[in-house]
């Protein structure tokens, strides 16, 4: 069986850049025996030839090594706060209540937290176990 020699004007199956699929194309330009430009018979777009098998080459990735779990700064800060505080002295969070720096509050969603900064006119930063949150409140 002999293989057909391709030339400009012949039909070839190629990956279309507009259609994002493998469709029939007409050969527009060749360099020697190599197809270089094709026109899609479906959308009419002209582009460089990409064979059906052409696609993304898998990227080589470095093998990941698992690092031992390390405690974050936020987690250490939270543990220090809990070691120095008494959770039973916490006050339920309410936007209408006034707060002061160093006060323990019990938030319905975030849990136990320590007021670390009061921002005028009506905001406060509270450190919870999940991180620092900005809450509305009344300031003295």
Backbone as JSON, one array per atom type, in Angstrom:
{
  "sequence": "XXXXXXXXXXXXXXXXXXXXXXXXXXXXXXXXXXXXXXXXXXXXXXXXXXXXXXXXXXXXXXXXXXXXXXXXXXXXXXXXXXXXXXXXXXXXXXXXXXXXXXXXXXXXXXXXXXXXXXXXXXXXXXXXXXXXXXXXXXXX",
  "N": [[0.84, -1.16, 0.0], [0.6, 2.17, -0.85], [1.57, 5.35, 0.42], [-0.22, 8.38, 0.31], [0.98, 11.28, -1.21], [1.02, 14.42, 0.14], [-0.28, 17.65, -0.83], [-0.68, 21.2, -1.44], [-4.04, 22.25, -1.11], [-5.12, 19.78, -0.68], [-7.09, 17.69, 1.53], [-6.97, 17.4, 5.08], [-6.89, 16.03, 8.35], [-6.94, 17.91, 11.28], [-6.07, 19.66, 14.33], [-8.1, 22.25, 15.26], [-7.64, 25.65, 16.09], [-9.6, 27.55, 16.6], [-12.09, 26.16, 16.7], [-11.5, 24.35, 18.63], [-11.31, 21.63, 18.39], [-10.76, 18.48, 16.68], [-10.89, 18.69, 13.31], [-11.8, 18.6, 9.77], [-9.49, 19.95, 7.43], [-8.2, 22.18, 4.93], [-5.22, 22.09, 3.13], [-3.07, 24.81, 3.08], [-0.45, 25.85, 2.91], [2.83, 24.53, 2.37], [6.05, 23.29, 3.37], [8.48, 21.86, 1.74], [7.88, 18.52, 2.22], [6.36, 18.9, 4.36], [3.45, 19.89, 6.1], [2.43, 23.17, 6.79], [0.58, 25.32, 7.05], [-2.93, 25.53, 7.46], [-6.46, 25.58, 6.56], [-9.47, 25.72, 8.26], [-12.25, 23.71, 7.52], [-14.65, 23.91, 8.77], [-14.96, 26.3, 10.4], [-13.57, 28.18, 8.94], [-11.22, 29.39, 9.69], [-7.75, 30.23, 9.42], [-4.68, 28.77, 10.22], [-1.58, 27.69, 11.81], [-0.48, 24.37, 11.13], [-1.58, 21.72, 13.13], [-1.15, 18.56, 14.23], [-3.45, 15.8, 14.77], [-2.69, 14.42, 17.04], [-1.29, 16.3, 18.36], [-1.02, 18.27, 21.19], [-1.29, 19.43, 24.54], [1.73, 18.97, 26.16], [2.49, 16.84, 28.84], [3.41, 18.4, 31.85], [6.43, 18.2, 33.59], [6.71, 17.59, 36.94], [8.22, 18.41, 40.0], [8.93, 16.03, 42.49], [6.96, 16.1, 45.32], [7.7, 16.66, 48.68], [6.56, 15.66, 51.8], [6.13, 17.91, 54.36], [6.82, 18.15, 57.82], [4.08, 18.84, 59.96], [3.8, 22.11, 60.93], [3.38, 24.47, 63.5], [1.49, 27.36, 63.1], [2.04, 30.95, 63.33], [-0.26, 32.28, 64.08], [-1.72, 30.22, 65.3], [-0.05, 29.64, 67.49], [-0.21, 32.09, 68.84], [-2.91, 32.09, 69.49], [-3.02, 29.89, 71.26], [-1.42, 30.86, 73.34], [-3.03, 32.96, 74.24], [-5.25, 31.53, 75.17], [-4.08, 30.12, 77.24], [-3.62, 32.1, 79.1], [-6.09, 33.14, 79.69], [-9.49, 33.1, 81.0], [-12.05, 31.29, 79.93], [-14.64, 31.18, 80.96], [-15.17, 33.73, 81.82], [-15.94, 35.15, 79.62], [-17.86, 37.37, 77.51], [-21.03, 37.4, 75.91], [-21.14, 38.09, 72.39], [-22.35, 41.12, 71.06], [-23.49, 43.58, 68.89], [-24.38, 45.95, 69.94], [-23.29, 46.15, 72.44], [-20.67, 47.57, 74.45], [-17.12, 47.35, 74.03], [-13.76, 46.62, 75.16], [-10.18, 46.75, 74.78], [-8.52, 43.67, 75.27], [-10.62, 42.29, 76.29], [-12.61, 39.32, 76.62], [-14.7, 37.71, 74.31], [-17.66, 35.9, 73.35], [-18.49, 34.67, 70.39], [-21.24, 33.87, 68.22], [-20.7, 32.52, 65.78], [-17.86, 32.43, 65.34], [-16.8, 31.65, 67.76], [-14.91, 31.63, 70.83], [-13.15, 34.65, 71.53], [-10.56, 37.18, 71.63], [-10.46, 40.61, 72.21], [-8.37, 42.6, 70.42], [-7.82, 45.08, 69.38], [-9.24, 48.29, 69.22], [-11.06, 50.14, 66.97], [-11.87, 53.32, 65.99], [-14.86, 54.62, 64.53], [-16.63, 52.54, 65.28], [-15.65, 49.86, 65.28], [-13.9, 46.77, 65.89], [-11.0, 44.71, 66.33], [-10.78, 41.28, 66.61], [-9.22, 38.45, 67.91], [-9.69, 35.25, 66.95], [-9.79, 31.64, 67.06], [-9.71, 30.85, 64.43], [-8.52, 33.0, 63.23], [-7.83, 36.59, 62.86], [-10.56, 38.77, 63.09], [-12.64, 41.44, 61.89], [-14.96, 43.22, 63.6], [-18.19, 44.75, 64.17], [-19.05, 47.08, 66.71], [-19.88, 48.73, 69.83], [-18.07, 51.4, 71.1], [-16.45, 52.52, 74.08]],
  "CA": [[0.0, 0.0, 0.0], [1.41, 3.38, -0.94], [1.07, 6.49, 1.18], [-0.5, 9.5, -0.58], [1.83, 12.46, -1.01], [0.15, 15.58, 0.35], [0.09, 18.9, -1.49], [-1.6, 22.29, -1.15], [-5.37, 22.01, -1.64], [-5.62, 18.49, -0.19], [-7.78, 17.71, 2.83], [-6.24, 16.72, 6.14], [-7.51, 16.17, 9.66], [-6.04, 18.65, 12.15], [-6.65, 20.29, 15.52], [-8.41, 23.64, 14.96], [-7.45, 26.53, 17.24], [-10.86, 28.25, 16.88], [-13.13, 25.19, 17.06], [-10.99, 23.58, 19.77], [-11.61, 20.22, 18.12], [-10.11, 17.95, 15.5], [-11.82, 18.8, 12.19], [-11.18, 18.54, 8.44], [-8.86, 21.19, 7.02], [-7.6, 22.23, 3.6], [-3.81, 22.5, 3.23], [-2.84, 26.11, 2.44], [0.98, 26.03, 2.63], [3.72, 23.42, 2.73], [7.48, 23.5, 3.22], [8.94, 20.53, 1.36], [6.79, 17.57, 2.4], [5.76, 19.19, 5.66], [2.31, 20.8, 6.1], [2.68, 24.23, 7.76], [-0.62, 26.15, 7.26], [-4.18, 24.9, 7.04], [-7.69, 26.35, 6.74], [-10.52, 24.85, 8.8], [-13.43, 23.61, 6.66], [-15.83, 24.16, 9.59], [-15.08, 27.71, 10.8], [-12.91, 29.04, 7.96], [-10.02, 29.98, 10.25], [-6.45, 29.79, 8.91], [-3.7, 28.72, 11.32], [-0.51, 26.72, 11.65], [-0.94, 22.98, 11.21], [-1.37, 20.95, 14.36], [-1.66, 17.21, 13.97], [-4.48, 15.36, 15.71], [-2.04, 13.99, 18.27], [-0.68, 17.46, 19.02], [-1.77, 18.76, 22.34], [-0.4, 19.86, 25.61], [2.63, 17.96, 26.69], [2.4, 16.86, 30.3], [4.53, 19.09, 32.48], [7.11, 17.41, 34.6], [6.69, 18.27, 38.22], [9.13, 17.87, 40.99], [8.28, 15.23, 43.51], [6.77, 16.89, 46.54], [7.98, 15.97, 49.93], [5.66, 16.13, 52.85], [6.83, 18.57, 55.45], [6.13, 17.92, 59.08], [3.14, 19.9, 60.29], [4.36, 23.11, 61.83], [2.38, 25.34, 64.09], [1.57, 28.7, 62.56], [2.13, 32.02, 64.33], [-1.62, 32.54, 64.57], [-2.09, 29.13, 66.21], [0.71, 29.83, 68.73], [-0.77, 33.25, 69.52], [-4.18, 31.66, 70.05], [-2.74, 29.02, 72.41], [-0.95, 31.73, 74.42], [-4.2, 33.68, 74.76], [-6.07, 30.58, 75.92], [-3.36, 29.75, 78.47], [-3.67, 33.22, 80.04], [-7.45, 33.65, 79.9], [-10.5, 32.24, 81.59], [-13.19, 31.31, 79.02], [-15.91, 31.38, 81.67], [-15.35, 35.17, 82.02], [-16.26, 35.79, 78.34], [-19.14, 38.05, 77.38], [-21.62, 37.12, 74.59], [-20.96, 39.19, 71.44], [-23.52, 41.85, 70.62], [-23.02, 44.83, 68.28], [-24.8, 47.09, 70.76], [-22.49, 46.18, 73.67], [-19.37, 48.22, 74.33], [-15.99, 46.45, 74.26], [-12.47, 47.24, 75.41], [-9.06, 45.9, 74.44], [-8.22, 42.66, 76.27], [-11.88, 41.66, 76.7], [-12.95, 38.06, 75.97], [-16.1, 37.66, 73.87], [-18.12, 34.63, 72.78], [-19.22, 34.96, 69.15], [-22.02, 32.7, 67.84], [-20.11, 31.8, 64.64], [-16.41, 32.25, 65.43], [-16.44, 31.09, 69.05], [-14.25, 32.48, 71.82], [-12.19, 35.56, 70.94], [-9.98, 38.22, 72.46], [-10.42, 41.91, 71.56], [-6.96, 43.01, 70.39], [-7.68, 46.46, 68.94], [-10.49, 49.01, 69.04], [-10.9, 51.11, 65.89], [-12.96, 54.29, 66.02], [-15.84, 54.9, 65.55], [-17.47, 51.45, 65.74], [-15.12, 48.57, 64.87], [-12.89, 46.18, 66.77], [-10.34, 43.51, 65.82], [-10.87, 40.21, 67.59], [-8.48, 37.24, 67.53], [-10.37, 33.98, 67.18], [-8.93, 30.51, 66.72], [-9.62, 30.82, 62.97], [-7.77, 34.17, 62.78], [-8.3, 37.89, 63.31], [-11.75, 39.23, 62.38], [-13.04, 42.82, 62.16], [-16.37, 43.18, 63.99], [-18.83, 46.0, 64.57], [-19.36, 47.13, 68.13], [-19.98, 50.06, 70.42], [-16.85, 51.66, 71.87], [-16.6, 53.48, 75.19]],
  "C": [[0.9, 1.24, 0.0], [0.74, 4.51, -0.19], [0.91, 7.67, 0.24], [0.42, 10.67, -0.22], [0.91, 13.66, -0.95], [0.66, 16.78, -0.42], [-0.95, 19.95, -1.14], [-2.94, 22.02, -1.84], [-5.96, 20.69, -1.19], [-6.3, 18.67, 1.17], [-6.98, 16.9, 3.83], [-6.98, 16.96, 7.46], [-6.5, 16.83, 10.6], [-6.79, 19.24, 13.33], [-6.84, 21.77, 15.22], [-8.28, 24.48, 16.23], [-8.7, 27.31, 17.59], [-11.92, 27.29, 17.39], [-12.77, 24.4, 18.32], [-11.33, 22.09, 19.63], [-10.81, 19.78, 16.9], [-11.15, 17.93, 14.38], [-11.06, 18.65, 10.88], [-10.68, 19.91, 8.05], [-8.38, 21.06, 5.58], [-6.18, 22.76, 3.76], [-3.63, 23.79, 2.43], [-1.37, 26.27, 2.04], [1.77, 24.83, 3.13], [5.17, 23.87, 2.57], [8.07, 22.11, 2.98], [7.75, 19.57, 1.44], [6.02, 17.82, 3.69], [4.64, 20.22, 5.52], [2.55, 21.87, 7.16], [1.46, 25.11, 8.04], [-1.82, 25.43, 6.7], [-5.35, 25.85, 7.27], [-8.79, 25.38, 7.16], [-11.72, 24.88, 7.87], [-14.71, 23.9, 7.44], [-16.0, 25.65, 9.87], [-14.41, 28.67, 9.82], [-11.64, 29.7, 8.47], [-8.75, 29.39, 9.67], [-5.44, 29.86, 10.05], [-2.61, 27.72, 10.98], [-1.07, 25.32, 11.84], [-0.59, 22.36, 12.56], [-1.97, 19.58, 14.12], [-2.68, 16.84, 15.03], [-3.87, 15.01, 17.06], [-1.43, 15.15, 19.03], [-1.59, 17.94, 20.13], [-0.79, 19.23, 23.38], [0.46, 18.68, 26.05], [2.52, 17.99, 28.2], [3.64, 17.52, 30.9], [5.13, 18.19, 33.55], [7.14, 18.21, 35.88], [7.65, 17.59, 39.18], [8.34, 17.08, 42.01], [8.16, 16.06, 44.78], [7.09, 16.04, 47.75], [7.06, 16.53, 50.99], [6.48, 16.7, 53.99], [6.09, 18.27, 56.74], [5.23, 19.11, 59.4], [3.77, 20.84, 61.3], [3.24, 24.01, 62.31], [2.56, 26.75, 63.53], [1.66, 29.72, 63.7], [0.77, 32.3, 64.93], [-2.05, 31.48, 65.58], [-1.34, 29.27, 67.54], [0.15, 30.99, 69.53], [-2.09, 32.87, 70.18], [-3.97, 30.79, 71.3], [-2.23, 29.84, 73.6], [-2.11, 32.47, 75.07], [-5.03, 32.74, 75.63], [-5.41, 30.17, 77.23], [-3.5, 30.84, 79.52], [-5.08, 33.67, 80.37], [-8.36, 32.61, 80.54], [-11.76, 32.32, 80.72], [-14.53, 31.56, 79.7], [-16.19, 32.87, 81.94], [-15.74, 35.9, 80.72], [-17.68, 36.35, 78.34], [-19.73, 37.69, 76.01], [-21.49, 38.34, 73.68], [-22.31, 39.78, 71.07], [-23.01, 43.18, 70.08], [-23.35, 46.04, 69.13], [-24.0, 47.2, 72.05], [-21.16, 46.89, 73.42], [-18.28, 47.22, 74.69], [-14.73, 47.27, 74.53], [-11.37, 46.25, 75.03], [-8.77, 44.94, 75.59], [-9.47, 41.9, 76.75], [-12.1, 40.36, 75.94], [-14.42, 38.1, 75.57], [-16.4, 36.28, 73.3], [-19.0, 34.95, 71.58], [-19.99, 33.72, 68.72], [-21.44, 31.89, 66.67], [-18.64, 31.47, 64.83], [-15.95, 31.65, 66.75], [-15.8, 32.11, 69.97], [-13.19, 33.35, 71.16], [-11.73, 36.62, 71.92], [-9.92, 39.51, 71.66], [-8.98, 42.4, 71.61], [-6.78, 44.46, 69.99], [-9.06, 47.07, 68.76], [-10.25, 50.12, 68.02], [-12.11, 52.03, 65.9], [-13.63, 54.36, 64.67], [-16.57, 53.66, 66.07], [-16.96, 50.07, 65.33], [-14.08, 48.09, 65.87], [-12.29, 44.96, 66.08], [-10.34, 42.49, 66.94], [-10.1, 39.01, 67.07], [-9.28, 36.03, 67.96], [-9.41, 32.86, 66.8], [-8.72, 30.45, 65.2], [-8.83, 32.0, 62.4], [-8.37, 35.46, 63.31], [-9.48, 38.33, 62.44], [-12.05, 40.66, 62.81], [-14.54, 42.8, 62.4], [-16.88, 44.58, 64.33], [-19.13, 45.94, 66.05], [-19.54, 48.58, 68.56], [-18.71, 50.25, 71.26], [-17.13, 52.67, 72.96], [-15.87, 54.75, 74.91]]
}
